[in-house]
Amino acid sequence: MRVIITGAASGIGEAVARLLAGGHGPVAAEKLLLVDRDAAKLSALAADIGASCTTMTCDLASPDSGERIVAEAVRTLGGVDAVVSNAGIIQNALLADLETADFDRMFAINTRATWLIAKAAYPYLRAASGAIVATGSISAAHPTPPLGAYAASKAALQMLVRQLANEWGPDGIRCNCVSPGPTMTGLTQAGYTNEDLKRRREATIPLRRIGSPEDIAEAVAFLLSPASRYINGIDLLVDGGLSTTLMTNSGAGSGHGTNAA
């Protein structure tokens, strides 16, 4: 399998690259194109993984990023069988305070880049009956102050993936999302340096722990594998059960009545 992975230098993208290259999951990749902005980390990862990896630095906010990435994949891998669109950015800002340029960049990277890469890769994915997996977020379904633009961009990403699944399913291309809950990555680890805060956050998750990049990578690998051959257009929550706790955390259901809504 020849796979493009964006946001590959760290966190979930790195975990996906290591899992696919190592052949320990449900699917193995013979060739990988690892894409990120951090050239040094990309080089170190590729050196650690081995000769099956090619690296490319790219700003996914650029309108020509999709064409450039797929052209490099075709040149170095010989084609594209799957795309893991994982790159994303977060900016803490209330919507009333967010600058227009920051809002646009959030959507360019978190949403538009998946479409641009998918569009450029379409003929190759069609020939390979390939798969796309995008990294979403539980914020797509739950307003998350002060991450309003991030949450909106991930909601748009989910619908984009569903639309791709609908349009490209007849071509044999499967398109799905994986939506992590709280996960310890480079984007989020600063929020967990306070051990008391971390414990309080873990207490809201039914499995009582923050997720790891490897937890998400396993779900991505499953959706790329033949084991998921009849799964298309879904958003797979990988959140330790956090999405089941709205009523619990709001206090609903703790009263004396028997009616719930």
C-alpha positions as CSV (number, residue, x, y, z in Angstrom):
1,M,0.0,0.0,0.0
2,R,1.2,3.5,-0.9
3,V,0.0,6.1,1.6
4,I,0.2,9.8,1.9
5,I,0.2,11.0,5.6
6,T,-0.1,14.7,6.4
7,G,0.9,16.1,9.7
8,A,3.3,13.2,9.9
9,A,6.1,14.7,12.0
10,S,4.5,14.2,15.4
11,G,1.5,13.1,17.4
12,I,-1.2,11.1,15.6
13,G,0.5,11.4,12.2
14,E,3.7,10.0,13.5
15,A,1.9,7.2,15.3
16,V,0.1,6.3,12.0
17,A,3.4,6.3,10.1
18,R,5.1,4.1,12.6
19,L,2.2,1.6,12.7
20,L,1.8,1.3,9.0
21,A,5.5,1.1,8.3
22,G,6.0,-1.5,11.1
23,G,3.4,-3.8,9.7
24,H,2.0,-4.5,13.2
25,G,-1.5,-3.3,12.6
26,P,-4.4,-4.5,10.4
27,V,-2.7,-3.1,7.3
28,A,0.9,-2.5,6.2
29,A,2.3,0.2,3.9
30,E,5.2,-0.6,1.7
31,K,5.7,3.1,0.8
32,L,4.9,6.3,2.6
33,L,5.0,9.9,1.7
34,L,5.3,11.8,5.0
35,V,4.2,15.5,4.8
36,D,4.6,18.2,7.4
37,R,6.0,21.7,7.9
38,D,8.8,20.5,10.3
39,A,11.6,19.3,8.0
40,A,13.9,18.3,10.9
41,K,11.3,16.1,12.6
42,L,10.3,14.5,9.3
43,S,13.8,13.6,8.5
44,A,14.4,12.1,11.9
45,L,11.2,10.0,11.6
46,A,12.0,8.8,8.2
47,A,15.5,7.8,9.2
48,D,14.0,5.9,12.2
49,I,11.4,4.1,10.1
50,G,13.5,3.2,7.2
51,A,13.8,3.3,3.4
52,S,10.1,3.0,2.7
53,C,9.6,6.6,3.6
54,T,9.8,9.7,1.5
55,T,9.4,13.2,3.1
56,M,8.0,16.5,1.9
57,T,7.7,19.8,3.6
58,C,4.5,21.7,2.6
59,D,2.2,24.4,3.9
60,L,-1.2,22.9,3.6
61,A,-2.8,26.4,3.6
62,S,-1.5,26.8,0.1
63,P,-4.1,26.4,-2.7
64,D,-1.6,24.3,-4.8
65,S,-0.7,22.0,-1.9
66,G,-2.9,19.1,-3.0
67,E,-1.5,19.0,-6.5
68,R,2.1,19.3,-5.3
69,I,1.7,16.5,-2.7
70,V,0.1,14.1,-5.0
71,A,2.6,14.8,-7.8
72,E,5.4,14.0,-5.3
73,A,3.6,10.8,-4.2
74,V,3.2,9.6,-7.8
75,R,6.9,10.5,-8.5
76,T,8.3,8.7,-5.4
77,L,5.7,6.0,-4.6
78,G,4.5,5.2,-8.1
79,G,0.9,6.0,-7.2
80,V,-1.5,6.5,-4.3
81,D,-3.6,3.8,-2.6
82,A,-4.6,5.8,0.5
83,V,-4.6,9.2,2.0
84,V,-4.4,10.0,5.8
85,S,-5.3,13.6,6.0
86,N,-4.2,14.3,9.5
87,A,-2.6,17.8,9.6
88,G,-4.5,20.4,11.6
89,I,-4.1,23.5,13.7
90,I,-5.7,24.9,16.8
91,Q,-6.0,28.5,17.9
92,N,-7.4,29.5,21.3
93,A,-9.7,32.5,20.6
94,L,-13.3,33.4,21.2
95,L,-15.1,34.0,17.9
96,A,-15.7,37.6,18.9
97,D,-11.9,38.1,19.1
98,L,-10.7,35.9,16.2
99,E,-9.1,37.6,13.2
100,T,-10.4,36.9,9.7
101,A,-7.0,35.7,8.5
102,D,-6.8,33.2,11.4
103,F,-10.3,31.9,10.7
104,D,-9.5,31.4,7.0
105,R,-6.2,29.7,7.8
106,M,-7.9,27.3,10.2
107,F,-10.4,26.2,7.5
108,A,-7.7,26.1,4.8
109,I,-5.6,23.6,6.8
110,N,-8.3,21.7,8.8
111,T,-10.9,21.4,6.0
112,R,-9.9,22.5,2.5
113,A,-6.5,20.6,2.4
114,T,-8.4,17.3,2.7
115,W,-10.4,18.2,-0.4
116,L,-7.4,19.5,-2.4
117,I,-5.4,16.3,-1.7
118,A,-8.4,14.0,-2.3
119,K,-9.2,15.8,-5.6
120,A,-5.7,15.6,-6.9
121,A,-5.4,11.9,-5.8
122,Y,-8.8,10.9,-7.2
123,P,-7.7,9.2,-10.4
124,Y,-5.1,7.2,-8.5
125,L,-7.5,6.3,-5.7
126,R,-10.1,5.2,-8.2
127,A,-7.6,3.0,-10.0
128,A,-6.6,1.4,-6.7
129,S,-10.1,1.2,-5.1
130,G,-8.4,3.2,-2.4
131,A,-9.3,4.9,0.9
132,I,-9.2,8.3,2.6
133,V,-9.2,8.7,6.4
134,A,-9.3,12.3,7.8
135,T,-8.6,13.2,11.4
136,G,-11.7,15.0,12.8
137,S,-12.5,15.8,16.4
138,I,-15.3,15.4,18.9
139,S,-15.4,19.2,18.8
140,A,-17.2,18.9,15.4
141,A,-20.3,17.9,17.3
142,H,-19.8,19.7,20.6
143,P,-19.2,23.5,20.9
144,T,-15.8,23.9,22.4
145,P,-15.0,27.4,23.8
146,P,-12.6,29.0,23.1
147,L,-12.1,26.8,19.9
148,G,-15.1,28.0,17.9
149,A,-13.3,28.2,14.5
150,Y,-11.5,24.9,15.1
151,A,-14.8,23.2,16.0
152,A,-16.5,24.7,13.0
153,S,-13.7,23.6,10.7
154,K,-13.9,20.0,12.0
155,A,-17.6,20.0,11.5
156,A,-17.1,21.1,7.9
157,L,-14.5,18.4,7.5
158,Q,-16.9,15.7,8.7
159,M,-19.5,16.7,6.1
160,L,-16.8,17.0,3.4
161,V,-15.8,13.4,4.1
162,R,-19.4,12.2,4.0
163,Q,-19.9,14.0,0.7
164,L,-16.8,12.4,-0.7
165,A,-18.0,9.0,0.4
166,N,-21.3,9.6,-1.3
167,E,-19.9,10.8,-4.6
168,W,-16.9,8.5,-4.8
169,G,-18.3,5.3,-3.4
170,P,-19.4,4.2,-6.8
171,D,-15.8,4.4,-7.9
172,G,-14.7,2.0,-5.1
173,I,-13.2,4.8,-2.9
174,R,-14.0,4.7,0.8
175,C,-13.8,8.0,2.7
176,N,-14.1,8.1,6.5
177,C,-13.3,10.2,9.6
178,V,-11.7,9.3,12.9
179,S,-12.6,11.8,15.7
180,P,-10.3,11.7,18.7
181,G,-11.4,12.8,22.1
182,P,-8.8,14.3,24.5
183,T,-5.5,13.0,23.2
184,M,-1.9,13.7,24.3
185,T,-0.2,15.2,21.3
186,G,2.1,18.2,20.6
187,L,-1.0,20.4,20.1
188,T,-2.6,19.5,23.4
189,Q,0.1,18.4,25.9
190,A,0.6,21.9,27.2
191,G,-3.0,21.7,28.6
192,Y,-2.1,18.6,30.6
193,T,1.1,19.8,32.3
194,N,-1.0,20.6,35.4
195,E,-1.5,17.2,37.0
196,D,-4.6,18.3,38.9
197,L,-6.2,19.5,35.8
198,K,-5.2,16.4,33.9
199,R,-6.8,14.2,36.7
200,R,-10.0,16.2,36.6
201,R,-10.2,15.8,32.9
202,E,-9.6,12.1,33.0
203,A,-12.4,11.8,35.6
204,T,-14.9,13.0,33.0
205,I,-13.9,10.2,30.6
206,P,-15.5,6.8,31.2
207,L,-12.2,5.0,30.5
208,R,-10.5,7.4,32.9
209,R,-7.5,8.3,30.8
210,I,-6.4,10.7,28.2
211,G,-5.9,9.0,24.8
212,S,-2.6,8.4,23.1
213,P,-1.7,9.0,19.5
214,E,-1.4,5.2,19.2
215,D,-5.0,4.8,20.2
216,I,-6.0,6.9,17.2
217,A,-3.5,5.4,14.8
218,E,-5.0,1.9,15.4
219,A,-8.4,3.2,14.4
220,V,-7.0,4.9,11.3
221,A,-5.2,1.7,10.3
222,F,-8.5,-0.3,10.7
223,L,-10.3,2.1,8.4
224,L,-7.6,1.7,5.8
225,S,-7.6,-2.1,6.0
226,P,-9.7,-4.7,4.2
227,A,-11.4,-5.4,7.5
228,S,-13.4,-2.1,6.9
229,R,-14.1,-2.8,3.3
230,Y,-17.9,-2.1,3.7
231,I,-17.5,1.0,5.9
232,N,-17.9,4.3,4.1
233,G,-18.9,7.8,5.2
234,I,-18.7,7.3,8.9
235,D,-17.1,9.3,11.7
236,L,-15.5,6.8,14.1
237,L,-15.3,8.3,17.7
238,V,-12.1,7.4,19.5
239,D,-12.7,9.2,22.7
240,G,-12.8,6.8,25.6
241,G,-16.5,7.2,25.8
242,L,-16.4,11.0,26.5
243,S,-19.2,11.6,24.0
244,T,-21.6,9.5,26.1
245,T,-21.3,11.8,29.1
246,L,-23.2,14.9,28.2
247,M,-26.1,14.1,30.5
248,T,-23.8,12.8,33.2
249,N,-21.6,15.8,33.3
250,S,-24.5,18.2,33.2
251,G,-26.1,16.6,36.2
252,A,-29.1,15.5,34.3
253,G,-30.4,12.1,35.4
254,S,-29.3,12.7,39.0
255,G,-32.6,14.1,40.1
256,H,-35.6,12.3,41.5
257,G,-37.8,12.0,38.4
258,T,-37.8,9.2,35.9
259,N,-38.2,11.3,32.7
260,A,-35.2,12.3,30.7
261,A,-34.9,14.3,27.5
